[in-house]
Amino acid sequence: MAKEADEEELEVAESSIHFDELLETYNTLLEDSRKILEKYGELKISQSKVLKAFSSLKLEKEALEEKIKTMEEEYSMSALILGNRKLKATIDKLNYDLGQFVKGKNNLNLILGNQKSLLDKRGLGYTGSSSGKKVNKEQADNVEIRNEKEPQEQVLKVPESSIEIITEQEPEEPDHGAETGCTDDQNEEP
């Protein structure tokens, strides 16, 4: 029995040592778990802050992306507007040049139409009866007016009606020689 009592004492001593170690371990685990819970609470708070910051940054990113899109659209629109203005300026310049060309062409046609016929020698002291040549009506119909500045291939044909209008519209010049007693030969300047 003594052995049993010794063994029981040993077991009680071992168990008390063992109990003290367990109690110490339990207390350290309890402290560690409290520290872990505190850290968990802190991490949870910091996680919520990070999530809030992340969501605000995400919203800011979306807003900036939208702003970039609108700026790109505005830039492309302004580039198109600038291109349109340049094209309008080019069109205006070309229209002006075309107008000047047409105006010049009309002026040239007017000048060519107002030229005297080759057979019309009035104003030079020429009298029709003194030449000895007679002009047919057919020849007068096909009178060609040539422009000295243009090549000889370009010929303007004047219709008969315009020749008659020109001859009918011009007033007859009074004979100054009859009043002064001079002939046409005397009126000519040297």
LOMI-30499 format. One line per field, with one value per residue: residue in one letter; x negated, y negated, z negated of N, C-alpha, C, CB in turn; residue number from 1. Coordinates in nm, 2 decimals. Each point is the difference from the previous one (the first is absolute). Glycine has a CB too. Example, Ala and Ser with C-alpha at 12.3 -4.5 7.8 and 13.67 -1.06 7.14 Angstrom:
2
r <- A, S
n.x <- -1.32, -0.15
n.y <- 0.57, -0.23
n.z <- -0.78, 0.19
ca.x <- 0.09, -0.09
ca.y <- -0.12, -0.11
ca.z <- 0.00, 0.00
c.x <- -0.09, 0.08
c.y <- -0.12, -0.11
c.z <- 0.00, -0.08
cb.x <- 0.19, -0.12
cb.y <- 0.12, 0.06
cb.z <- -0.12, 0.22
k <- 1, 2
// end
This chain:
190
r <- M, A, K, E, A, D, E, E, E, L, E, V, A, E, S, S, I, H, F, D, E, L, L, E, T, Y, N, T, L, L, E, D, S, R, K, I, L, E, K, Y, G, E, L, K, I, S, Q, S, K, V, L, K, A, F, S, S, L, K, L, E, K, E, A, L, E, E, K, I, K, T, M, E, E, E, Y, S, M, S, A, L, I, L, G, N, R, K, L, K, A, T, I, D, K, L, N, Y, D, L, G, Q, F, V, K, G, K, N, N, L, N, L, I, L, G, N, Q, K, S, L, L, D, K, R, G, L, G, Y, T, G, S, S, S, G, K, K, V, N, K, E, Q, A, D, N, V, E, I, R, N, E, K, E, P, Q, E, Q, V, L, K, V, P, E, S, S, I, E, I, I, T, E, Q, E, P, E, E, P, D, H, G, A, E, T, G, C, T, D, D, Q, N, E, E, P
n.x <- -0.08, -0.27, 0.08, 0.26, -0.14, -0.21, 0.23, 0.16, -0.26, -0.05, 0.29, -0.02, -0.27, 0.12, 0.26, -0.16, -0.18, 0.26, 0.14, -0.24, 0.01, 0.31, -0.02, -0.22, 0.17, 0.26, -0.17, -0.12, 0.28, 0.11, -0.23, 0.05, 0.30, -0.06, -0.19, 0.22, 0.22, -0.19, -0.06, 0.31, 0.05, -0.24, 0.10, 0.30, -0.11, -0.17, 0.25, 0.17, -0.24, -0.02, 0.31, -0.02, -0.25, 0.14, 0.24, -0.18, -0.17, 0.27, 0.10, -0.28, 0.01, 0.28, -0.10, -0.25, 0.17, 0.19, -0.24, -0.11, 0.28, 0.01, -0.30, 0.06, 0.26, -0.16, -0.22, 0.20, 0.15, -0.27, -0.07, 0.28, -0.04, -0.27, 0.13, 0.23, -0.21, -0.15, 0.26, 0.09, -0.28, 0.03, 0.29, -0.10, -0.23, 0.20, 0.21, -0.23, -0.09, 0.29, 0.04, -0.27, 0.10, 0.27, -0.13, -0.19, 0.24, 0.15, -0.25, -0.03, 0.29, -0.03, -0.25, 0.14, 0.26, -0.18, -0.18, 0.11, 0.11, -0.31, 0.23, -0.04, -0.20, 0.23, -0.26, -0.19, 0.15, 0.21, 0.19, 0.11, -0.10, -0.32, 0.03, 0.09, 0.16, 0.32, -0.03, 0.16, 0.21, -0.23, -0.21, 0.20, 0.04, -0.32, -0.07, -0.22, 0.05, -0.32, 0.01, -0.25, 0.01, 0.08, -0.24, 0.09, 0.18, 0.19, 0.21, 0.18, 0.19, 0.07, 0.28, 0.00, 0.09, -0.29, -0.01, 0.28, -0.08, -0.24, 0.17, 0.24, -0.20, -0.16, 0.18, -0.06, -0.28, 0.20, -0.14, -0.21, 0.01, 0.28, -0.13, -0.26, 0.12, -0.11, 0.04, 0.03, -0.27, 0.05, 0.06, -0.30, -0.11, -0.25
n.y <- 0.11, -0.10, 0.04, -0.16, -0.24, -0.03, -0.01, -0.24, -0.18, 0.03, -0.09, -0.27, -0.09, 0.03, -0.16, -0.25, -0.01, 0.02, -0.25, -0.19, 0.07, -0.06, -0.29, -0.09, 0.07, -0.17, -0.26, 0.03, 0.05, -0.27, -0.18, 0.12, -0.07, -0.31, -0.03, 0.12, -0.21, -0.24, 0.10, 0.03, -0.30, -0.10, 0.17, -0.13, -0.29, 0.06, 0.14, -0.27, -0.17, 0.18, -0.03, -0.32, 0.00, 0.19, -0.19, -0.26, 0.15, 0.08, -0.29, -0.10, 0.21, -0.10, -0.30, 0.07, 0.16, -0.25, -0.19, 0.18, -0.01, -0.31, -0.03, 0.19, -0.18, -0.27, 0.12, 0.09, -0.29, -0.15, 0.19, -0.07, -0.31, 0.00, 0.15, -0.22, -0.23, 0.14, 0.04, -0.30, -0.09, 0.19, -0.12, -0.30, 0.06, 0.14, -0.25, -0.20, 0.17, 0.02, -0.31, -0.05, 0.20, -0.15, -0.28, 0.10, 0.11, -0.27, -0.17, 0.18, -0.05, -0.32, -0.01, 0.17, -0.19, -0.27, 0.12, -0.23, 0.25, 0.04, -0.20, -0.24, -0.20, -0.16, -0.17, -0.03, -0.30, 0.26, -0.18, 0.31, -0.17, 0.06, 0.34, -0.01, 0.20, 0.02, 0.12, 0.23, -0.10, 0.23, -0.20, -0.08, 0.31, 0.02, -0.29, 0.23, -0.23, 0.11, -0.06, -0.17, 0.22, 0.26, 0.17, -0.14, 0.22, -0.26, -0.04, -0.19, 0.14, -0.33, 0.19, -0.15, -0.11, -0.14, -0.13, -0.14, -0.11, -0.15, -0.15, -0.10, -0.14, -0.20, -0.28, 0.01, -0.09, -0.27, 0.05, -0.14, -0.02, -0.17, -0.21, -0.04, 0.00, 0.32, 0.19, 0.19, -0.15, -0.21, 0.22, 0.13, -0.13, -0.02
n.z <- 0.00, 0.05, 0.30, -0.04, -0.15, 0.23, 0.21, -0.15, -0.01, 0.30, 0.06, -0.18, 0.13, 0.29, -0.06, -0.12, 0.26, 0.17, -0.13, 0.06, 0.31, 0.01, -0.13, 0.21, 0.25, -0.09, -0.02, 0.29, 0.12, -0.14, 0.14, 0.28, -0.01, -0.07, 0.25, 0.20, -0.09, 0.06, 0.29, 0.07, -0.06, 0.19, 0.24, -0.02, 0.03, 0.25, 0.16, -0.02, 0.11, 0.26, 0.08, 0.00, 0.19, 0.21, 0.04, 0.05, 0.23, 0.15, 0.02, 0.11, 0.24, 0.10, 0.01, 0.19, 0.21, 0.03, 0.06, 0.24, 0.15, 0.00, 0.11, 0.25, 0.07, -0.01, 0.19, 0.21, -0.01, 0.05, 0.26, 0.13, -0.04, 0.15, 0.25, 0.03, 0.01, 0.24, 0.17, -0.03, 0.12, 0.25, 0.07, 0.00, 0.20, 0.20, 0.00, 0.08, 0.25, 0.12, -0.01, 0.16, 0.23, 0.05, 0.02, 0.24, 0.17, -0.01, 0.10, 0.26, 0.09, -0.02, 0.19, 0.22, 0.01, 0.06, 0.27, 0.19, 0.15, 0.06, 0.10, -0.24, 0.21, -0.22, -0.07, 0.28, 0.12, 0.10, 0.20, -0.01, 0.25, -0.05, 0.02, 0.30, -0.22, 0.08, -0.30, 0.19, -0.20, 0.01, -0.13, -0.23, -0.09, -0.07, -0.19, -0.10, -0.25, 0.04, -0.32, 0.16, -0.24, 0.19, 0.13, 0.27, -0.19, -0.10, 0.28, -0.21, 0.26, -0.05, 0.02, 0.26, -0.29, -0.05, 0.29, -0.05, -0.29, 0.13, 0.22, -0.20, -0.21, 0.20, -0.05, 0.31, -0.14, 0.04, 0.28, -0.26, 0.33, -0.01, -0.21, 0.16, 0.32, -0.10, 0.24, -0.23, 0.07, -0.23, -0.24, 0.03, -0.27, 0.22
ca.x <- 0.08, -0.09, -0.04, 0.12, 0.01, -0.11, 0.03, 0.10, -0.06, -0.07, 0.10, 0.06, -0.10, -0.02, 0.12, 0.01, -0.10, 0.06, 0.12, -0.06, -0.05, 0.11, 0.06, -0.08, 0.02, 0.13, 0.00, -0.07, 0.09, 0.10, -0.05, -0.03, 0.13, 0.05, -0.08, 0.04, 0.13, -0.03, -0.06, 0.11, 0.09, -0.07, 0.00, 0.13, 0.02, -0.09, 0.05, 0.12, -0.06, -0.06, 0.11, 0.06, -0.09, 0.00, 0.13, -0.01, -0.10, 0.07, 0.09, -0.08, -0.06, 0.11, 0.03, -0.11, 0.01, 0.11, -0.05, -0.09, 0.08, 0.06, -0.10, -0.04, 0.10, -0.01, -0.12, 0.03, 0.10, -0.07, -0.08, 0.09, 0.05, -0.12, -0.01, 0.11, -0.03, -0.11, 0.07, 0.09, -0.08, -0.05, 0.11, 0.02, -0.11, 0.02, 0.11, -0.05, -0.08, 0.09, 0.07, -0.09, -0.02, 0.12, 0.01, -0.10, 0.05, 0.11, -0.06, -0.07, 0.11, 0.05, -0.10, 0.00, 0.12, 0.01, -0.10, 0.04, -0.02, -0.11, 0.05, 0.05, -0.12, 0.04, -0.08, -0.14, 0.00, 0.03, 0.14, 0.03, 0.00, -0.13, -0.08, 0.01, 0.04, 0.13, 0.01, 0.13, 0.07, -0.05, -0.13, 0.02, 0.05, -0.10, -0.12, -0.07, -0.07, -0.11, -0.07, -0.15, -0.07, 0.03, -0.05, 0.08, 0.10, 0.12, 0.07, 0.14, 0.08, 0.11, 0.12, 0.04, 0.08, -0.07, -0.07, 0.11, 0.03, -0.11, 0.00, 0.12, -0.01, -0.10, 0.05, -0.08, -0.09, 0.02, -0.12, -0.07, -0.07, 0.09, 0.01, -0.12, -0.05, -0.12, 0.03, -0.05, -0.15, -0.05, 0.03, -0.09, -0.12, -0.12
ca.y <- -0.11, -0.12, -0.03, -0.06, -0.14, -0.08, -0.02, -0.10, -0.13, -0.04, -0.04, -0.12, -0.10, -0.01, -0.06, -0.14, -0.07, 0.00, -0.09, -0.14, -0.03, -0.02, -0.13, -0.10, 0.01, -0.06, -0.15, -0.06, 0.01, -0.10, -0.13, 0.00, -0.01, -0.14, -0.08, 0.03, -0.06, -0.15, -0.02, 0.03, -0.12, -0.10, 0.03, -0.01, -0.15, -0.04, 0.05, -0.08, -0.13, 0.03, 0.03, -0.13, -0.07, 0.07, -0.03, -0.14, -0.01, 0.06, -0.11, -0.11, 0.05, -0.01, -0.14, -0.05, 0.07, -0.07, -0.14, 0.02, 0.02, -0.13, -0.08, 0.06, -0.03, -0.15, -0.02, 0.05, -0.09, -0.13, 0.03, 0.00, -0.13, -0.07, 0.05, -0.05, -0.15, -0.01, 0.03, -0.11, -0.11, 0.05, 0.00, -0.14, -0.04, 0.06, -0.06, -0.14, 0.01, 0.04, -0.12, -0.09, 0.06, -0.02, -0.15, -0.03, 0.06, -0.09, -0.12, 0.03, 0.02, -0.13, -0.08, 0.05, -0.03, -0.14, -0.05, -0.03, 0.10, -0.03, -0.07, -0.13, -0.09, -0.14, -0.07, -0.01, -0.09, 0.09, -0.01, 0.13, -0.01, -0.02, 0.11, 0.07, 0.13, 0.02, 0.12, 0.07, 0.02, 0.13, -0.02, -0.07, 0.10, 0.09, -0.08, 0.06, -0.09, 0.07, -0.07, 0.00, 0.06, 0.15, 0.07, -0.02, 0.10, -0.03, -0.10, -0.03, -0.03, -0.10, 0.02, -0.11, -0.09, -0.09, -0.10, -0.09, -0.09, -0.10, -0.10, -0.08, -0.07, -0.11, -0.12, -0.05, -0.12, -0.12, -0.03, -0.13, -0.06, -0.08, -0.13, -0.08, 0.00, 0.09, 0.14, 0.10, 0.00, -0.12, 0.02, 0.09, -0.06, 0.06
ca.z <- 0.00, 0.00, 0.14, 0.06, -0.05, 0.06, 0.14, 0.00, -0.03, 0.12, 0.10, -0.04, 0.02, 0.14, 0.05, -0.04, 0.09, 0.13, -0.01, 0.00, 0.13, 0.09, -0.04, 0.06, 0.14, 0.03, -0.02, 0.12, 0.12, -0.01, 0.03, 0.15, 0.08, -0.02, 0.09, 0.13, 0.02, 0.01, 0.13, 0.10, 0.00, 0.06, 0.14, 0.06, 0.01, 0.11, 0.12, 0.04, 0.05, 0.13, 0.09, 0.03, 0.09, 0.13, 0.07, 0.04, 0.11, 0.12, 0.05, 0.06, 0.12, 0.10, 0.04, 0.08, 0.13, 0.07, 0.03, 0.11, 0.12, 0.04, 0.05, 0.13, 0.10, 0.03, 0.08, 0.14, 0.05, 0.03, 0.11, 0.11, 0.02, 0.06, 0.14, 0.07, 0.03, 0.10, 0.12, 0.04, 0.05, 0.13, 0.09, 0.03, 0.09, 0.14, 0.06, 0.04, 0.12, 0.11, 0.03, 0.08, 0.13, 0.08, 0.02, 0.10, 0.13, 0.05, 0.05, 0.13, 0.10, 0.02, 0.08, 0.13, 0.06, 0.03, 0.10, 0.14, 0.10, 0.09, 0.12, -0.04, 0.00, -0.04, -0.11, 0.05, 0.12, 0.11, 0.06, 0.06, 0.15, 0.06, 0.00, 0.13, -0.03, -0.05, -0.09, 0.01, -0.13, -0.05, -0.07, -0.13, -0.09, -0.05, -0.04, -0.11, -0.08, -0.07, -0.11, 0.02, -0.11, 0.00, 0.12, 0.11, 0.01, -0.06, 0.08, -0.04, 0.11, -0.04, 0.08, 0.09, -0.07, -0.08, 0.10, 0.04, -0.11, -0.02, 0.10, -0.02, -0.13, 0.01, 0.06, 0.11, -0.04, 0.09, 0.09, -0.04, 0.11, 0.07, -0.06, 0.01, 0.13, 0.01, 0.04, -0.10, 0.01, -0.08, -0.14, -0.06, -0.07, 0.05
c.x <- -0.08, -0.04, 0.12, 0.01, -0.10, 0.04, 0.11, -0.05, -0.07, 0.10, 0.07, -0.10, -0.02, 0.13, 0.01, -0.10, 0.06, 0.12, -0.05, -0.05, 0.12, 0.07, -0.09, 0.02, 0.14, 0.00, -0.07, 0.09, 0.12, -0.04, -0.03, 0.13, 0.06, -0.08, 0.04, 0.14, -0.01, -0.05, 0.10, 0.09, -0.07, -0.01, 0.13, 0.03, -0.09, 0.05, 0.12, -0.05, -0.05, 0.11, 0.07, -0.09, 0.00, 0.13, -0.01, -0.10, 0.06, 0.09, -0.07, -0.06, 0.11, 0.03, -0.11, 0.00, 0.11, -0.04, -0.10, 0.07, 0.06, -0.11, -0.05, 0.11, 0.00, -0.12, 0.02, 0.10, -0.07, -0.09, 0.08, 0.05, -0.11, -0.01, 0.11, -0.02, -0.10, 0.07, 0.09, -0.08, -0.05, 0.12, 0.03, -0.11, 0.02, 0.12, -0.03, -0.08, 0.08, 0.08, -0.08, -0.02, 0.12, 0.02, -0.10, 0.04, 0.11, -0.05, -0.07, 0.11, 0.06, -0.09, 0.00, 0.12, 0.01, -0.10, 0.06, -0.03, -0.12, 0.04, 0.05, -0.12, 0.04, -0.09, -0.14, -0.01, 0.03, 0.14, 0.02, 0.00, -0.13, -0.09, 0.01, 0.04, 0.14, 0.01, 0.14, 0.06, -0.05, -0.13, 0.02, 0.06, -0.10, -0.13, -0.05, -0.07, -0.11, -0.06, -0.15, -0.08, 0.02, -0.06, 0.11, 0.11, 0.13, 0.07, 0.14, 0.08, 0.12, 0.12, 0.04, 0.08, -0.08, -0.07, 0.10, 0.03, -0.11, 0.00, 0.13, -0.01, -0.09, 0.06, -0.09, -0.08, 0.03, -0.12, -0.05, -0.06, 0.10, 0.01, -0.13, -0.05, -0.12, 0.05, -0.06, -0.15, -0.06, 0.02, -0.09, -0.12, -0.13, -0.06
c.y <- -0.12, -0.03, -0.07, -0.14, -0.09, -0.02, -0.10, -0.14, -0.05, -0.04, -0.13, -0.11, -0.02, -0.07, -0.15, -0.08, -0.01, -0.10, -0.15, -0.04, -0.02, -0.13, -0.11, -0.01, -0.06, -0.15, -0.06, 0.01, -0.10, -0.14, -0.01, -0.01, -0.14, -0.09, 0.02, -0.06, -0.15, -0.03, 0.03, -0.12, -0.12, 0.02, -0.01, -0.15, -0.05, 0.05, -0.08, -0.13, 0.02, 0.02, -0.13, -0.08, 0.06, -0.04, -0.15, -0.02, 0.06, -0.10, -0.11, 0.05, 0.00, -0.14, -0.05, 0.07, -0.07, -0.14, 0.01, 0.03, -0.12, -0.09, 0.05, -0.04, -0.15, -0.03, 0.04, -0.10, -0.13, 0.02, 0.00, -0.14, -0.08, 0.05, -0.06, -0.15, -0.01, 0.03, -0.11, -0.12, 0.04, -0.01, -0.15, -0.06, 0.05, -0.07, -0.14, 0.01, 0.04, -0.12, -0.10, 0.06, -0.02, -0.15, -0.04, 0.05, -0.09, -0.13, 0.02, 0.01, -0.14, -0.09, 0.05, -0.03, -0.14, -0.05, -0.03, 0.11, -0.04, -0.09, -0.14, -0.09, -0.14, -0.05, -0.01, -0.10, 0.08, -0.02, 0.13, -0.01, -0.02, 0.13, 0.08, 0.15, 0.00, 0.12, 0.06, 0.01, 0.13, -0.02, -0.07, 0.09, 0.08, -0.07, 0.06, -0.11, 0.07, -0.09, 0.01, 0.07, 0.15, 0.06, -0.01, 0.11, -0.04, -0.12, -0.01, -0.04, -0.09, 0.03, -0.12, -0.10, -0.10, -0.10, -0.10, -0.10, -0.10, -0.11, -0.09, -0.09, -0.12, -0.12, -0.05, -0.12, -0.11, -0.02, -0.13, -0.07, -0.09, -0.14, -0.08, -0.01, 0.09, 0.13, 0.09, 0.01, -0.11, 0.02, 0.09, -0.07, 0.07, 0.09
c.z <- 0.00, 0.14, 0.07, -0.04, 0.06, 0.15, 0.01, -0.02, 0.12, 0.11, -0.03, 0.03, 0.15, 0.06, -0.05, 0.09, 0.14, 0.00, 0.00, 0.14, 0.09, -0.03, 0.06, 0.15, 0.04, -0.01, 0.12, 0.12, -0.01, 0.03, 0.15, 0.08, -0.02, 0.09, 0.14, 0.03, 0.01, 0.14, 0.11, 0.01, 0.08, 0.15, 0.07, 0.02, 0.12, 0.14, 0.05, 0.05, 0.14, 0.10, 0.04, 0.09, 0.14, 0.08, 0.04, 0.11, 0.13, 0.06, 0.06, 0.13, 0.11, 0.05, 0.09, 0.14, 0.09, 0.05, 0.12, 0.13, 0.06, 0.06, 0.14, 0.10, 0.03, 0.09, 0.15, 0.06, 0.04, 0.12, 0.13, 0.04, 0.07, 0.14, 0.08, 0.04, 0.11, 0.14, 0.05, 0.06, 0.14, 0.10, 0.04, 0.09, 0.14, 0.06, 0.04, 0.13, 0.12, 0.04, 0.08, 0.14, 0.09, 0.03, 0.11, 0.13, 0.06, 0.05, 0.13, 0.11, 0.03, 0.09, 0.14, 0.08, 0.04, 0.10, 0.13, 0.09, 0.09, 0.12, -0.04, -0.02, -0.03, -0.11, 0.05, 0.12, 0.12, 0.05, 0.08, 0.15, 0.06, 0.01, 0.13, -0.03, -0.06, -0.08, 0.01, -0.14, -0.05, -0.07, -0.13, -0.10, -0.07, -0.04, -0.13, -0.08, -0.08, -0.11, 0.02, -0.10, 0.00, 0.13, 0.11, 0.02, -0.06, 0.07, -0.05, 0.12, -0.05, 0.09, 0.08, -0.08, -0.08, 0.09, 0.04, -0.11, -0.02, 0.10, -0.01, -0.12, 0.01, 0.07, 0.12, -0.04, 0.09, 0.08, -0.04, 0.12, 0.08, -0.06, 0.02, 0.14, 0.03, 0.05, -0.11, 0.00, -0.08, -0.15, -0.07, -0.06, 0.05, -0.09
cb.x <- 0.17, -0.09, -0.15, 0.11, 0.09, -0.17, -0.06, 0.16, -0.02, -0.19, 0.04, 0.14, -0.12, -0.15, 0.11, 0.06, -0.20, -0.07, 0.13, -0.07, -0.20, 0.03, 0.09, -0.17, -0.16, 0.10, 0.00, -0.22, -0.06, 0.10, -0.10, -0.20, 0.04, 0.06, -0.20, -0.13, 0.10, -0.04, -0.22, -0.02, 0.11, -0.13, -0.19, 0.08, 0.05, -0.20, -0.08, 0.14, -0.06, -0.20, 0.03, 0.12, -0.14, -0.13, 0.13, 0.06, -0.19, -0.02, 0.16, -0.05, -0.16, 0.10, 0.12, -0.13, -0.08, 0.16, 0.03, -0.17, 0.05, 0.18, -0.07, -0.13, 0.14, 0.11, -0.14, -0.05, 0.18, 0.01, -0.16, 0.07, 0.15, -0.12, -0.11, 0.15, 0.05, -0.18, -0.02, 0.16, -0.07, -0.17, 0.10, 0.11, -0.16, -0.10, 0.15, 0.00, -0.19, 0.01, 0.14, -0.11, -0.15, 0.10, 0.07, -0.18, -0.06, 0.15, -0.04, -0.19, 0.05, 0.12, -0.14, -0.14, 0.11, 0.09, -0.17, -0.03, 0.25, -0.11, 0.06, 0.19, -0.11, 0.24, 0.15, -0.04, -0.16, -0.17, 0.00, 0.14, 0.22, 0.01, 0.02, -0.17, -0.24, 0.10, -0.16, -0.08, 0.20, 0.12, -0.11, 0.04, 0.21, 0.09, 0.09, -0.03, 0.20, -0.05, 0.19, 0.04, 0.02, 0.21, -0.14, -0.19, -0.19, -0.10, -0.14, -0.08, -0.06, -0.17, 0.08, 0.00, 0.18, -0.03, -0.16, 0.09, 0.12, -0.14, -0.13, 0.13, 0.06, -0.19, 0.12, 0.16, -0.18, 0.16, 0.10, -0.04, -0.15, 0.13, 0.15, -0.06, 0.09, -0.13, 0.00, 0.21, 0.02, 0.04, 0.23, 0.07, 0.14, -0.04
cb.y <- 0.12, 0.06, 0.20, 0.22, 0.09, 0.10, 0.24, 0.18, 0.06, 0.16, 0.24, 0.11, 0.07, 0.20, 0.22, 0.07, 0.09, 0.24, 0.17, 0.03, 0.14, 0.25, 0.10, 0.04, 0.21, 0.21, 0.03, 0.06, 0.25, 0.15, -0.02, 0.14, 0.24, 0.05, 0.01, 0.21, 0.18, -0.02, 0.07, 0.24, 0.08, -0.04, 0.16, 0.21, -0.02, -0.01, 0.23, 0.11, -0.07, 0.10, 0.23, 0.00, -0.06, 0.19, 0.17, -0.07, 0.02, 0.23, 0.06, -0.09, 0.15, 0.21, -0.04, -0.04, 0.22, 0.13, -0.07, 0.09, 0.23, 0.02, -0.06, 0.19, 0.19, -0.05, 0.03, 0.24, 0.10, -0.07, 0.13, 0.23, 0.01, -0.02, 0.21, 0.16, -0.05, 0.07, 0.24, 0.07, -0.07, 0.15, 0.21, -0.02, -0.01, 0.22, 0.13, -0.07, 0.07, 0.23, 0.03, -0.07, 0.17, 0.20, -0.04, 0.01, 0.23, 0.11, -0.07, 0.12, 0.24, 0.02, -0.03, 0.18, 0.18, -0.03, 0.14, -0.24, 0.06, 0.21, 0.21, 0.10, 0.14, 0.05, 0.09, 0.24, -0.15, 0.17, -0.26, 0.06, -0.10, -0.23, 0.01, -0.15, 0.07, -0.13, -0.10, 0.13, -0.13, 0.12, -0.01, -0.21, 0.01, 0.17, -0.21, 0.23, -0.15, 0.13, 0.05, -0.21, -0.21, -0.04, 0.16, -0.11, 0.17, 0.07, 0.06, -0.07, 0.22, -0.17, 0.17, 0.15, 0.18, 0.17, 0.18, 0.17, 0.19, 0.19, 0.16, 0.18, 0.21, 0.17, -0.07, 0.09, 0.15, -0.10, 0.14, 0.10, 0.20, 0.21, 0.10, 0.08, -0.23, -0.12, -0.06, 0.13, 0.10, -0.14, -0.04, 0.18, -0.05, -0.20
cb.z <- -0.11, -0.22, 0.00, 0.02, -0.21, -0.15, 0.05, -0.08, -0.24, -0.05, 0.04, -0.17, -0.21, 0.01, 0.00, -0.24, -0.13, 0.03, -0.13, -0.24, -0.03, 0.00, -0.21, -0.19, 0.01, -0.09, -0.25, -0.10, 0.02, -0.18, -0.23, -0.04, -0.04, -0.24, -0.16, 0.00, -0.13, -0.25, -0.09, -0.06, -0.22, -0.20, -0.05, -0.12, -0.25, -0.16, -0.07, -0.17, -0.24, -0.11, -0.10, -0.22, -0.21, -0.10, -0.13, -0.23, -0.17, -0.10, -0.17, -0.23, -0.13, -0.11, -0.22, -0.21, -0.10, -0.14, -0.24, -0.16, -0.09, -0.17, -0.23, -0.11, -0.09, -0.22, -0.20, -0.06, -0.13, -0.25, -0.14, -0.06, -0.20, -0.22, -0.08, -0.11, -0.24, -0.17, -0.06, -0.18, -0.23, -0.11, -0.10, -0.22, -0.19, -0.07, -0.15, -0.25, -0.14, -0.08, -0.20, -0.22, -0.10, -0.11, -0.24, -0.17, -0.08, -0.17, -0.24, -0.12, -0.08, -0.22, -0.20, -0.08, -0.13, -0.23, -0.12, -0.05, 0.00, -0.07, 0.11, -0.12, 0.16, 0.07, -0.17, -0.09, -0.11, -0.08, 0.00, -0.19, -0.02, -0.09, -0.24, 0.10, -0.04, 0.19, -0.16, 0.20, 0.07, 0.19, 0.22, 0.13, 0.14, 0.14, 0.10, 0.12, -0.02, 0.22, -0.16, 0.11, -0.13, -0.14, -0.14, 0.11, 0.00, -0.22, 0.20, -0.23, 0.12, -0.08, -0.16, 0.20, -0.01, -0.18, 0.08, 0.16, -0.11, -0.09, 0.15, 0.11, -0.12, -0.01, -0.22, 0.17, -0.09, -0.17, 0.19, -0.23, 0.01, 0.07, -0.17, -0.23, 0.01, -0.18, 0.25, 0.04, 0.22, 0.20, 0.05, 0.16, -0.20, 0.13
k <- 1, 2, 3, 4, 5, 6, 7, 8, 9, 10, 11, 12, 13, 14, 15, 16, 17, 18, 19, 20, 21, 22, 23, 24, 25, 26, 27, 28, 29, 30, 31, 32, 33, 34, 35, 36, 37, 38, 39, 40, 41, 42, 43, 44, 45, 46, 47, 48, 49, 50, 51, 52, 53, 54, 55, 56, 57, 58, 59, 60, 61, 62, 63, 64, 65, 66, 67, 68, 69, 70, 71, 72, 73, 74, 75, 76, 77, 78, 79, 80, 81, 82, 83, 84, 85, 86, 87, 88, 89, 90, 91, 92, 93, 94, 95, 96, 97, 98, 99, 100, 101, 102, 103, 104, 105, 106, 107, 108, 109, 110, 111, 112, 113, 114, 115, 116, 117, 118, 119, 120, 121, 122, 123, 124, 125, 126, 127, 128, 129, 130, 131, 132, 133, 134, 135, 136, 137, 138, 139, 140, 141, 142, 143, 144, 145, 146, 147, 148, 149, 150, 151, 152, 153, 154, 155, 156, 157, 158, 159, 160, 161, 162, 163, 164, 165, 166, 167, 168, 169, 170, 171, 172, 173, 174, 175, 176, 177, 178, 179, 180, 181, 182, 183, 184, 185, 186, 187, 188, 189, 190
// end
